[in-house]
Amino acid sequence: MGKLFLITTISGSRYKVSDTNNEKWLERIPSQEASVLRKDGERIRIDKILQLTLGKPAIFALEPLGLGNLTIRETTEIVEIKIIDEL
């Protein structure tokens, strides 16, 4: 079992985050004002969710998006966390 979350940040960007026993992934949906990040609109495998707390930036250890063993992605401050599905 797991959950599908919709995370909204202070910048207006939103993230779909799937956290199940089988897989973890995120998909970033940038706001119109936000800068473009690699793989926006695509699912990216999450190795580990390091921080996911309302009022703080989310921090994810992701599959490598370039050179190296992993990529760390930090969002702006989280203003809303909604469960949108039970998986």
N, C-alpha and C positions, 0 to 999 in steps of 0.2 A: 504494500500500500504506500501511497505517497500523496503529494499535493502539487497543484499548479497554482502558482502565485502570480499576481500582477503587482509589481513594485513601481511606485511613482517617486521620482526624486525632485528636489527643489528646483532643478533646472528645467523640469517639465518632461524629461525623458522618462520612458517607461520600460520596464524589463519584464518579460514573461520568464518565470523561473520554475522549472520542473525539478522536483526533488522526490525521487522514488528509490526503492531498493535496487532496481535494475540500472537506472541512469539518472544523471543530473545534467541539465542543460539550461542555457539562458538564450534569450533573443532580445536584443535591444531595439526599441522603437524610439528613435530620437525625436525631440521636439523640433519645431521649425527653427528655433534659435540655437540649438545645440550644434557643436562641431561634429563632423563625421568621424566615426571610428571604424576600424577594420571589421568587416563581417556584420555591419548593421543589417538588421532584417533577416539574418541567418542564425540557425541554431549553433551554439558553440558548447562543446562538452565542458562541464565543470568537473575539475578534479576534486576540489574541496571548497565549501562555503566557509570562509574565514570569519565573516561578520555579516549579520543580517538583522539589524536592530533599528526600530523606528527612531528617528532623530539623529542617526549616525550614518556615515557613508557605508554602503555595502562593499565588501571586499571579497573577491572571488579569485581562486587559483584556477586558471583555465588551461585547456589544451594549448600547446604552443601555437601562436599566431605569427611567428617569425622564427628567428634563431633562438635556441635555448630549449630547456626541458619543459617550461610552462610559462604562461603569461599571467601577471597579476593585474586585475582590473578593479579599480576603485571608483565608485560612483560619487555623485554629490550626495548631500544629506537626504535620507529617505523621509518622505512626508506621508506616505500611505503604503500599507501592505494589505492586500486583499487575497483571500483564497478564492480562486475562481473555479476550481474543480478538485474533486477527490479522485485520485487515480488508483 
